[in-house]
Amino acid sequence: MKALLAAGARVNQADRLRRTPLQVASNWKRPEIAALLLDAGATVDSLALPYAALGGGSELVRLLLAHG
């Protein structure tokens, strides 16, 4: 992830299923990836927080709330 971000990856670019990288990181309960994305300017959108909350990812929920 760090290499992609260093190469200029767009942190808010949705994939073909209209999921942003932050949504995917939230869905997969990856707070370390979410933190990298947020530090790179990712926007906390309307789906990232519910994805994080559904699986009981309290660390991830706190991280998203602090940034959005």
All heavy atoms as a GROMACS GRO file, in nm:
protein
  499
    1MET      N    1   0.082  -0.118   0.000
    1MET     CA    2   0.000   0.000   0.000
    1MET      C    3   0.086   0.125   0.000
    1MET      O    4   0.057   0.220  -0.071
    1MET     CB    5  -0.093  -0.003   0.120
    1MET     CG    6  -0.182   0.118   0.131
    1MET     SD    7  -0.290   0.153  -0.008
    1MET     CE    8  -0.394   0.011  -0.012
    2LYS      N    9   0.192   0.122   0.081
    2LYS     CA   10   0.280   0.239   0.087
    2LYS      C   11   0.340   0.270  -0.050
    2LYS      O   12   0.351   0.385  -0.089
    2LYS     CB   13   0.389   0.219   0.191
    2LYS     CG   14   0.338   0.222   0.332
    2LYS     CD   15   0.450   0.198   0.431
    2LYS     CE   16   0.398   0.193   0.573
    2LYS     NZ   17   0.505   0.167   0.669
    3ALA      N   18   0.378   0.165  -0.122
    3ALA     CA   19   0.437   0.184  -0.255
    3ALA      C   20   0.335   0.243  -0.352
    3ALA      O   21   0.368   0.331  -0.432
    3ALA     CB   22   0.491   0.052  -0.309
    4LEU      N   23   0.212   0.196  -0.345
    4LEU     CA   24   0.107   0.250  -0.432
    4LEU      C   25   0.081   0.397  -0.403
    4LEU      O   26   0.067   0.478  -0.494
    4LEU     CB   27  -0.023   0.171  -0.415
    4LEU     CG   28  -0.022   0.029  -0.471
    4LEU    CD1   29  -0.149  -0.044  -0.428
    4LEU    CD2   30  -0.011   0.032  -0.621
    5LEU      N   31   0.075   0.430  -0.275
    5LEU     CA   32   0.052   0.570  -0.238
    5LEU      C   33   0.169   0.658  -0.281
    5LEU      O   34   0.149   0.768  -0.330
    5LEU     CB   35   0.027   0.581  -0.088
    5LEU     CG   36  -0.102   0.516  -0.039
    5LEU    CD1   37  -0.108   0.516   0.113
    5LEU    CD2   38  -0.224   0.584  -0.099
    6ALA      N   39   0.291   0.606  -0.263
    6ALA     CA   40   0.409   0.682  -0.304
    6ALA      C   41   0.413   0.703  -0.455
    6ALA      O   42   0.466   0.803  -0.503
    6ALA     CB   43   0.536   0.610  -0.257
    7ALA      N   44   0.354   0.609  -0.528
    7ALA     CA   45   0.352   0.619  -0.674
    7ALA      C   46   0.237   0.706  -0.724
    7ALA      O   47   0.220   0.724  -0.845
    7ALA     CB   48   0.340   0.480  -0.736
    8GLY      N   49   0.158   0.760  -0.632
    8GLY     CA   50   0.053   0.853  -0.672
    8GLY      C   51  -0.085   0.792  -0.687
    8GLY      O   52  -0.171   0.850  -0.754
    9ALA      N   53  -0.109   0.676  -0.625
    9ALA     CA   54  -0.242   0.614  -0.633
    9ALA      C   55  -0.348   0.712  -0.580
    9ALA      O   56  -0.325   0.784  -0.483
    9ALA     CB   57  -0.246   0.485  -0.551
   10ARG      N   58  -0.462   0.714  -0.646
   10ARG     CA   59  -0.571   0.804  -0.607
   10ARG      C   60  -0.653   0.738  -0.497
   10ARG      O   61  -0.719   0.637  -0.519
   10ARG     CB   62  -0.657   0.838  -0.727
   10ARG     CG   63  -0.579   0.919  -0.830
   10ARG     CD   64  -0.660   0.951  -0.950
   10ARG     NE   65  -0.674   0.828  -1.029
   10ARG     CZ   66  -0.743   0.818  -1.140
   10ARG    NH1   67  -0.807   0.922  -1.187
   10ARG    NH2   68  -0.749   0.705  -1.206
   11VAL      N   69  -0.649   0.796  -0.378
   11VAL     CA   70  -0.706   0.731  -0.260
   11VAL      C   71  -0.859   0.732  -0.256
   11VAL      O   72  -0.919   0.658  -0.179
   11VAL     CB   73  -0.651   0.792  -0.129
   11VAL    CG1   74  -0.503   0.764  -0.116
   11VAL    CG2   75  -0.679   0.941  -0.122
   12ASN      N   76  -0.921   0.814  -0.338
   12ASN     CA   77  -1.068   0.819  -0.341
   12ASN      C   78  -1.127   0.761  -0.469
   12ASN      O   79  -1.247   0.771  -0.492
   12ASN     CB   80  -1.116   0.963  -0.322
   12ASN     CG   81  -1.086   1.013  -0.182
   12ASN    OD1   82  -1.120   0.949  -0.084
   12ASN    ND2   83  -1.020   1.126  -0.173
   13GLN      N   84  -1.044   0.699  -0.551
   13GLN     CA   85  -1.089   0.642  -0.678
   13GLN      C   86  -1.166   0.512  -0.654
   13GLN      O   87  -1.113   0.417  -0.596
   13GLN     CB   88  -0.970   0.614  -0.769
   13GLN     CG   89  -1.005   0.552  -0.902
   13GLN     CD   90  -1.084   0.647  -0.991
   13GLN    OE1   91  -1.048   0.764  -1.000
   13GLN    NE2   92  -1.186   0.599  -1.053
   14ALA      N   93  -1.290   0.508  -0.697
   14ALA     CA   94  -1.372   0.388  -0.681
   14ALA      C   95  -1.336   0.283  -0.786
   14ALA      O   96  -1.292   0.317  -0.896
   14ALA     CB   97  -1.520   0.423  -0.692
   15ASP      N   98  -1.357   0.157  -0.750
   15ASP     CA   99  -1.333   0.048  -0.845
   15ASP      C  100  -1.458   0.025  -0.930
   15ASP      O  101  -1.553   0.103  -0.924
   15ASP     CB  102  -1.289  -0.079  -0.772
   15ASP     CG  103  -1.395  -0.138  -0.679
   15ASP    OD1  104  -1.513  -0.095  -0.683
   15ASP    OD2  105  -1.360  -0.228  -0.600
   16ARG      N  106  -1.458  -0.081  -1.008
   16ARG     CA  107  -1.571  -0.105  -1.099
   16ARG      C  108  -1.701  -0.135  -1.024
   16ARG      O  109  -1.809  -0.125  -1.081
   16ARG     CB  110  -1.538  -0.216  -1.198
   16ARG     CG  111  -1.515  -0.350  -1.134
   16ARG     CD  112  -1.478  -0.455  -1.240
   16ARG     NE  113  -1.444  -0.580  -1.178
   16ARG     CZ  114  -1.532  -0.672  -1.142
   16ARG    NH1  115  -1.660  -0.653  -1.163
   16ARG    NH2  116  -1.492  -0.784  -1.085
   17LEU      N  117  -1.690  -0.171  -0.898
   17LEU     CA  118  -1.809  -0.195  -0.815
   17LEU      C  119  -1.844  -0.072  -0.731
   17LEU      O  120  -1.928  -0.080  -0.642
   17LEU     CB  121  -1.787  -0.316  -0.724
   17LEU     CG  122  -1.763  -0.448  -0.797
   17LEU    CD1  123  -1.730  -0.558  -0.698
   17LEU    CD2  124  -1.882  -0.485  -0.882
   18ARG      N  125  -1.778   0.038  -0.763
   18ARG     CA  126  -1.801   0.168  -0.696
   18ARG      C  127  -1.760   0.168  -0.548
   18ARG      O  128  -1.818   0.239  -0.467
   18ARG     CB  129  -1.945   0.213  -0.713
   18ARG     CG  130  -1.981   0.236  -0.857
   18ARG     CD  131  -2.117   0.293  -0.870
   18ARG     NE  132  -2.146   0.312  -1.013
   18ARG     CZ  133  -2.265   0.326  -1.062
   18ARG    NH1  134  -2.369   0.324  -0.983
   18ARG    NH2  135  -2.283   0.343  -1.191
   19ARG      N  136  -1.660   0.087  -0.514
   19ARG     CA  137  -1.606   0.084  -0.378
   19ARG      C  138  -1.477   0.164  -0.375
   19ARG      O  139  -1.391   0.146  -0.461
   19ARG     CB  140  -1.577  -0.059  -0.334
   19ARG     CG  141  -1.697  -0.149  -0.332
   19ARG     CD  142  -1.655  -0.290  -0.303
   19ARG     NE  143  -1.559  -0.330  -0.409
   19ARG     CZ  144  -1.506  -0.451  -0.416
   19ARG    NH1  145  -1.535  -0.544  -0.327
   19ARG    NH2  146  -1.421  -0.481  -0.513
   20THR      N  147  -1.463   0.248  -0.275
   20THR     CA  148  -1.338   0.321  -0.258
   20THR      C  149  -1.240   0.235  -0.178
   20THR      O  150  -1.281   0.141  -0.108
   20THR     CB  151  -1.361   0.454  -0.182
   20THR    OG1  152  -1.404   0.424  -0.049
   20THR    CG2  153  -1.463   0.543  -0.253
   21PRO      N  154  -1.111   0.266  -0.187
   21PRO     CA  155  -1.015   0.190  -0.107
   21PRO      C  156  -1.046   0.193   0.043
   21PRO      O  157  -1.029   0.092   0.112
   21PRO     CB  158  -0.881   0.260  -0.137
   21PRO     CG  159  -0.900   0.317  -0.274
   21PRO     CD  160  -1.045   0.360  -0.277
   22LEU      N  161  -1.096   0.305   0.092
   22LEU     CA  162  -1.129   0.314   0.235
   22LEU      C  163  -1.248   0.224   0.269
   22LEU      O  164  -1.251   0.162   0.375
   22LEU     CB  165  -1.157   0.458   0.275
   22LEU     CG  166  -1.172   0.484   0.424
   22LEU    CD1  167  -1.049   0.439   0.501
   22LEU    CD2  168  -1.201   0.630   0.450
   23GLN      N  169  -1.345   0.215   0.180
   23GLN     CA  170  -1.457   0.123   0.202
   23GLN      C  171  -1.408  -0.021   0.209
   23GLN      O  172  -1.450  -0.098   0.296
   23GLN     CB  173  -1.561   0.136   0.092
   23GLN     CG  174  -1.638   0.265   0.094
   23GLN     CD  175  -1.726   0.281  -0.028
   23GLN    OE1  176  -1.727   0.200  -0.120
   23GLN    NE2  177  -1.801   0.390  -0.032
   24VAL      N  178  -1.319  -0.057   0.120
   24VAL     CA  179  -1.267  -0.194   0.118
   24VAL      C  180  -1.187  -0.221   0.246
   24VAL      O  181  -1.204  -0.326   0.310
   24VAL     CB  182  -1.182  -0.219  -0.008
   24VAL    CG1  183  -1.116  -0.356  -0.003
   24VAL    CG2  184  -1.268  -0.206  -0.133
   25ALA      N  185  -1.102  -0.129   0.285
   25ALA     CA  186  -1.024  -0.146   0.408
   25ALA      C  187  -1.117  -0.158   0.529
   25ALA      O  188  -1.092  -0.239   0.620
   25ALA     CB  189  -0.928  -0.030   0.427
   26SER      N  190  -1.225  -0.080   0.530
   26SER     CA  191  -1.321  -0.086   0.640
   26SER      C  192  -1.396  -0.219   0.641
   26SER      O  193  -1.415  -0.280   0.746
   26SER     CB  194  -1.421   0.029   0.629
   26SER     OG  195  -1.356   0.152   0.643
   27ASN      N  196  -1.436  -0.263   0.524
   27ASN     CA  197  -1.509  -0.389   0.512
   27ASN      C  198  -1.424  -0.507   0.558
   27ASN      O  199  -1.474  -0.600   0.620
   27ASN     CB  200  -1.555  -0.409   0.368
   27ASN     CG  201  -1.648  -0.525   0.353
   27ASN    OD1  202  -1.741  -0.542   0.432
   27ASN    ND2  203  -1.626  -0.607   0.252
   28TRP      N  204  -1.295  -0.503   0.529
   28TRP     CA  205  -1.204  -0.611   0.565
   28TRP      C  206  -1.139  -0.590   0.701
   28TRP      O  207  -1.051  -0.666   0.740
   28TRP     CB  208  -1.098  -0.629   0.457
   28TRP     CG  209  -1.155  -0.694   0.336
   28TRP    CD1  210  -1.200  -0.632   0.222
   28TRP    CD2  211  -1.179  -0.833   0.316
   28TRP    NE1  212  -1.250  -0.725   0.134
   28TRP    CE2  213  -1.238  -0.849   0.189
   28TRP    CE3  214  -1.157  -0.946   0.394
   28TRP    CZ2  215  -1.274  -0.973   0.138
   28TRP    CZ3  216  -1.192  -1.070   0.342
   28TRP    CH2  217  -1.250  -1.082   0.217
   29LYS      N  218  -1.183  -0.488   0.774
   29LYS     CA  219  -1.134  -0.459   0.910
   29LYS      C  220  -0.982  -0.444   0.914
   29LYS      O  221  -0.911  -0.511   0.988
   29LYS     CB  222  -1.177  -0.568   1.009
   29LYS     CG  223  -1.323  -0.604   1.004
   29LYS     CD  224  -1.410  -0.484   1.037
   29LYS     CE  225  -1.557  -0.521   1.035
   29LYS     NZ  226  -1.622  -0.491   0.909
   30ARG      N  227  -0.931  -0.353   0.832
   30ARG     CA  228  -0.788  -0.329   0.823
   30ARG      C  229  -0.755  -0.186   0.865
   30ARG      O  230  -0.736  -0.097   0.782
   30ARG     CB  231  -0.738  -0.354   0.681
   30ARG     CG  232  -0.761  -0.495   0.627
   30ARG     CD  233  -0.680  -0.600   0.701
   30ARG     NE  234  -0.538  -0.575   0.701
   30ARG     CZ  235  -0.452  -0.628   0.615
   30ARG    NH1  236  -0.493  -0.709   0.523
   30ARG    NH2  237  -0.325  -0.597   0.622
   31PRO      N  238  -0.751  -0.160   0.997
   31PRO     CA  239  -0.726  -0.024   1.044
   31PRO      C  240  -0.590   0.031   1.000
   31PRO      O  241  -0.576   0.151   0.978
   31PRO     CB  242  -0.736  -0.034   1.196
   31PRO     CG  243  -0.718  -0.178   1.227
   31PRO     CD  244  -0.768  -0.254   1.108
   32GLU      N  245  -0.491  -0.055   0.984
   32GLU     CA  246  -0.360  -0.007   0.943
   32GLU      C  247  -0.363   0.046   0.799
   32GLU      O  248  -0.299   0.146   0.769
   32GLU     CB  249  -0.253  -0.116   0.960
   32GLU     CG  250  -0.261  -0.233   0.863
   32GLU     CD  251  -0.369  -0.338   0.893
   32GLU    OE1  252  -0.447  -0.322   0.988
   32GLU    OE2  253  -0.374  -0.436   0.817
   33ILE      N  254  -0.440  -0.019   0.714
   33ILE     CA  255  -0.454   0.028   0.576
   33ILE      C  256  -0.540   0.154   0.573
   33ILE      O  257  -0.509   0.250   0.503
   33ILE     CB  258  -0.516  -0.082   0.487
   33ILE    CG1  259  -0.427  -0.206   0.485
   33ILE    CG2  260  -0.542  -0.029   0.346
   33ILE    CD1  261  -0.289  -0.186   0.429
   34ALA      N  262  -0.647   0.155   0.652
   34ALA     CA  263  -0.733   0.273   0.659
   34ALA      C  264  -0.653   0.394   0.706
   34ALA      O  265  -0.670   0.504   0.652
   34ALA     CB  266  -0.851   0.247   0.752
   35ALA      N  267  -0.566   0.376   0.804
   35ALA     CA  268  -0.485   0.487   0.854
   35ALA      C  269  -0.393   0.542   0.746
   35ALA      O  270  -0.379   0.664   0.731
   35ALA     CB  271  -0.403   0.441   0.975
   36LEU      N  272  -0.331   0.454   0.668
   36LEU     CA  273  -0.247   0.499   0.557
   36LEU      C  274  -0.328   0.579   0.455
   36LEU      O  275  -0.284   0.683   0.407
   36LEU     CB  276  -0.182   0.379   0.487
   36LEU     CG  277  -0.071   0.306   0.563
   36LEU    CD1  278  -0.032   0.178   0.489
   36LEU    CD2  279   0.049   0.396   0.580
   37LEU      N  280  -0.446   0.527   0.422
   37LEU     CA  281  -0.532   0.597   0.326
   37LEU      C  282  -0.576   0.732   0.377
   37LEU      O  283  -0.575   0.832   0.305
   37LEU     CB  284  -0.654   0.510   0.292
   37LEU     CG  285  -0.625   0.383   0.212
   37LEU    CD1  286  -0.745   0.290   0.216
   37LEU    CD2  287  -0.586   0.418   0.070
   38LEU      N  288  -0.615   0.738   0.504
   38LEU     CA  289  -0.660   0.864   0.563
   38LEU      C  290  -0.545   0.965   0.568
   38LEU      O  291  -0.564   1.083   0.538
   38LEU     CB  292  -0.718   0.841   0.702
   38LEU     CG  293  -0.852   0.768   0.703
   38LEU    CD1  294  -0.883   0.717   0.843
   38LEU    CD2  295  -0.962   0.856   0.650
   39ASP      N  296  -0.426   0.919   0.603
   39ASP     CA  297  -0.310   1.008   0.605
   39ASP      C  298  -0.277   1.061   0.466
   39ASP      O  299  -0.221   1.169   0.452
   39ASP     CB  300  -0.188   0.936   0.664
   39ASP     CG  301  -0.199   0.915   0.814
   39ASP    OD1  302  -0.285   0.980   0.878
   39ASP    OD2  303  -0.123   0.831   0.866
   40ALA      N  304  -0.315   0.984   0.364
   40ALA     CA  305  -0.290   1.025   0.225
   40ALA      C  306  -0.404   1.108   0.168
   40ALA      O  307  -0.401   1.146   0.052
   40ALA     CB  308  -0.267   0.901   0.138
   41GLY      N  309  -0.506   1.136   0.250
   41GLY     CA  310  -0.613   1.224   0.206
   41GLY      C  311  -0.744   1.158   0.169
   41GLY      O  312  -0.832   1.223   0.112
   42ALA      N  313  -0.761   1.031   0.202
   42ALA     CA  314  -0.888   0.964   0.172
   42ALA      C  315  -1.002   1.029   0.248
   42ALA      O  316  -0.985   1.076   0.360
   42ALA     CB  317  -0.880   0.816   0.208
   43THR      N  318  -1.117   1.031   0.184
   43THR     CA  319  -1.237   1.090   0.242
   43THR      C  320  -1.320   0.981   0.308
   43THR      O  321  -1.344   0.875   0.249
   43THR     CB  322  -1.322   1.156   0.131
   43THR    OG1  323  -1.242   1.255   0.067
   43THR    CG2  324  -1.448   1.219   0.187
   44VAL      N  325  -1.365   1.007   0.432
   44VAL     CA  326  -1.455   0.914   0.500
   44VAL      C  327  -1.593   0.935   0.439
   44VAL      O  328  -1.656   1.039   0.458
   44VAL     CB  329  -1.459   0.938   0.652
   44VAL    CG1  330  -1.555   0.841   0.719
   44VAL    CG2  331  -1.319   0.923   0.711
   45ASP      N  332  -1.638   0.838   0.363
   45ASP     CA  333  -1.767   0.850   0.294
   45ASP      C  334  -1.878   0.780   0.371
   45ASP      O  335  -1.857   0.728   0.480
   45ASP     CB  336  -1.755   0.797   0.150
   45ASP     CG  337  -1.708   0.654   0.147
   45ASP    OD1  338  -1.756   0.573   0.229
   45ASP    OD2  339  -1.622   0.621   0.064
   46SER      N  340  -1.995   0.777   0.312
   46SER     CA  341  -2.114   0.727   0.381
   46SER      C  342  -2.114   0.576   0.403
   46SER      O  343  -2.195   0.527   0.480
   46SER     CB  344  -2.240   0.766   0.303
   46SER     OG  345  -2.238   0.707   0.175
   47LEU      N  346  -2.025   0.501   0.340
   47LEU     CA  347  -2.024   0.356   0.358
   47LEU      C  348  -1.907   0.305   0.442
   47LEU      O  349  -1.915   0.196   0.497
   47LEU     CB  350  -2.023   0.285   0.223
   47LEU     CG  351  -2.153   0.296   0.144
   47LEU    CD1  352  -2.137   0.227   0.009
   47LEU    CD2  353  -2.268   0.235   0.221
   48ALA      N  354  -1.801   0.379   0.451
   48ALA     CA  355  -1.684   0.331   0.524
   48ALA      C  356  -1.716   0.304   0.671
   48ALA      O  357  -1.679   0.200   0.725
   48ALA     CB  358  -1.569   0.430   0.511
   49LEU      N  359  -1.785   0.395   0.734
   49LEU     CA  360  -1.817   0.378   0.876
   49LEU      C  361  -1.912   0.261   0.902
   49LEU      O  362  -1.884   0.180   0.990
   49LEU     CB  363  -1.872   0.509   0.934
   49LEU     CG  364  -1.889   0.513   1.084
   49LEU    CD1  365  -1.758   0.486   1.156
   49LEU    CD2  366  -1.944   0.648   1.126
   50PRO      N  367  -2.021   0.246   0.828
   50PRO     CA  368  -2.106   0.128   0.850
   50PRO      C  369  -2.032  -0.003   0.826
   50PRO      O  370  -2.052  -0.099   0.900
   50PRO     CB  371  -2.220   0.146   0.750
   50PRO     CG  372  -2.225   0.291   0.724
   50PRO     CD  373  -2.084   0.340   0.735
   51TYR      N  374  -1.946  -0.007   0.725
   51TYR     CA  375  -1.868  -0.129   0.701
   51TYR      C  376  -1.782  -0.162   0.823
   51TYR      O  377  -1.772  -0.277   0.864
   51TYR     CB  378  -1.776  -0.114   0.580
   51TYR     CG  379  -1.842  -0.126   0.446
   51TYR    CD1  380  -1.785  -0.066   0.335
   51TYR    CD2  381  -1.959  -0.197   0.427
   51TYR    CE1  382  -1.843  -0.077   0.208
   51TYR    CE2  383  -2.017  -0.208   0.302
   51TYR     CZ  384  -1.959  -0.149   0.194
   51TYR     OH  385  -2.016  -0.160   0.071
   52ALA      N  386  -1.720  -0.061   0.879
   52ALA     CA  387  -1.634  -0.082   0.996
   52ALA      C  388  -1.716  -0.126   1.117
   52ALA      O  389  -1.675  -0.214   1.193
   52ALA     CB  390  -1.558   0.046   1.028
   53ALA      N  391  -1.832  -0.067   1.134
   53ALA     CA  392  -1.914  -0.096   1.252
   53ALA      C  393  -1.978  -0.235   1.247
   53ALA      O  394  -1.998  -0.297   1.352
   53ALA     CB  395  -2.022   0.010   1.266
   54LEU      N  396  -2.010  -0.284   1.129
   54LEU     CA  397  -2.079  -0.412   1.118
   54LEU      C  398  -2.002  -0.528   1.178
   54LEU      O  399  -2.061  -0.618   1.235
   54LEU     CB  400  -2.111  -0.442   0.971
   54LEU     CG  401  -2.229  -0.366   0.914
   54LEU    CD1  402  -2.242  -0.394   0.764
   54LEU    CD2  403  -2.357  -0.403   0.985
   55GLY      N  404  -1.872  -0.527   1.166
   55GLY     CA  405  -1.793  -0.638   1.218
   55GLY      C  406  -1.736  -0.614   1.355
   55GLY      O  407  -1.655  -0.693   1.402
   56GLY      N  408  -1.776  -0.509   1.422
   56GLY     CA  409  -1.726  -0.483   1.556
   56GLY      C  410  -1.585  -0.429   1.558
   56GLY      O  411  -1.512  -0.450   1.655
   57GLY      N  412  -1.543  -0.364   1.453
   57GLY     CA  413  -1.408  -0.308   1.447
   57GLY      C  414  -1.399  -0.176   1.520
   57GLY      O  415  -1.394  -0.071   1.457
   58SER      N  416  -1.396  -0.179   1.653
   58SER     CA  417  -1.402  -0.055   1.731
   58SER      C  418  -1.281   0.036   1.705
   58SER      O  419  -1.296   0.157   1.700
   58SER     CB  420  -1.415  -0.085   1.880
   58SER     OG  421  -1.305  -0.161   1.926
   59GLU      N  422  -1.164  -0.022   1.687
   59GLU     CA  423  -1.046   0.060   1.658
   59GLU      C  424  -1.065   0.134   1.525
   59GLU      O  425  -1.036   0.252   1.514
   59GLU     CB  426  -0.921  -0.028   1.649
   59GLU     CG  427  -0.795   0.047   1.611
   59GLU     CD  428  -0.676  -0.044   1.589
   59GLU    OE1  429  -0.687  -0.166   1.608
   59GLU    OE2  430  -0.571   0.009   1.550
   60LEU      N  431  -1.117   0.064   1.428
   60LEU     CA  432  -1.140   0.123   1.297
   60LEU      C  433  -1.250   0.228   1.302
   60LEU      O  434  -1.239   0.334   1.241
   60LEU     CB  435  -1.175   0.013   1.197
   60LEU     CG  436  -1.187   0.051   1.051
   60LEU    CD1  437  -1.066   0.128   1.002
   60LEU    CD2  438  -1.206  -0.074   0.968
   61VAL      N  439  -1.356   0.202   1.377
   61VAL     CA  440  -1.464   0.300   1.392
   61VAL      C  441  -1.411   0.428   1.454
   61VAL      O  442  -1.440   0.538   1.405
   61VAL     CB  443  -1.580   0.242   1.476
   61VAL    CG1  444  -1.681   0.349   1.514
   61VAL    CG2  445  -1.649   0.128   1.400
   62ARG      N  446  -1.331   0.416   1.559
   62ARG     CA  447  -1.274   0.536   1.624
   62ARG      C  448  -1.185   0.613   1.527
   62ARG      O  449  -1.190   0.736   1.521
   62ARG     CB  450  -1.193   0.496   1.748
   62ARG     CG  451  -1.281   0.463   1.868
   62ARG     CD  452  -1.196   0.452   1.995
   62ARG     NE  453  -1.102   0.343   1.989
   62ARG     CZ  454  -1.127   0.218   2.024
   62ARG    NH1  455  -1.248   0.185   2.066
   62ARG    NH2  456  -1.035   0.125   2.016
   63LEU      N  457  -1.107   0.541   1.448
   63LEU     CA  458  -1.019   0.604   1.350
   63LEU      C  459  -1.101   0.683   1.247
   63LEU      O  460  -1.070   0.798   1.219
   63LEU     CB  461  -0.934   0.498   1.281
   63LEU     CG  462  -0.840   0.546   1.171
   63LEU    CD1  463  -0.730   0.632   1.228
   63LEU    CD2  464  -0.782   0.426   1.098
   64LEU      N  465  -1.206   0.623   1.195
   64LEU     CA  466  -1.288   0.690   1.095
   64LEU      C  467  -1.361   0.810   1.154
   64LEU      O  468  -1.370   0.915   1.090
   64LEU     CB  469  -1.387   0.592   1.034
   64LEU     CG  470  -1.327   0.479   0.951
   64LEU    CD1  471  -1.435   0.381   0.909
   64LEU    CD2  472  -1.252   0.532   0.832
   65LEU      N  473  -1.412   0.796   1.275
   65LEU     CA  474  -1.481   0.908   1.340
   65LEU      C  475  -1.386   1.025   1.364
   65LEU      O  476  -1.426   1.141   1.352
   65LEU     CB  477  -1.544   0.864   1.471
   65LEU     CG  478  -1.668   0.776   1.459
   65LEU    CD1  479  -1.711   0.724   1.595
   65LEU    CD2  480  -1.781   0.849   1.390
   66ALA      N  481  -1.262   0.995   1.396
   66ALA     CA  482  -1.164   1.100   1.420
   66ALA      C  483  -1.130   1.177   1.291
   66ALA      O  484  -1.088   1.292   1.298
   66ALA     CB  485  -1.038   1.041   1.479
   67HIS      N  486  -1.151   1.114   1.176
   67HIS     CA  487  -1.118   1.177   1.048
   67HIS      C  488  -1.239   1.225   0.968
   67HIS      O  489  -1.224   1.280   0.862
   67HIS     CB  490  -1.036   1.080   0.961
   67HIS     CG  491  -0.895   1.070   1.002
   67HIS    ND1  492  -0.853   0.984   1.102
   67HIS    CD2  493  -0.785   1.135   0.961
   67HIS    CE1  494  -0.724   0.997   1.118
   67HIS    NE2  495  -0.680   1.088   1.033
   68GLY      N  496  -1.357   1.198   1.019
   68GLY     CA  497  -1.469   1.236   0.935
   68GLY      C  498  -1.583   1.291   1.010
   68GLY      O  499  -1.676   1.343   0.968
   0.00000   0.00000   0.00000
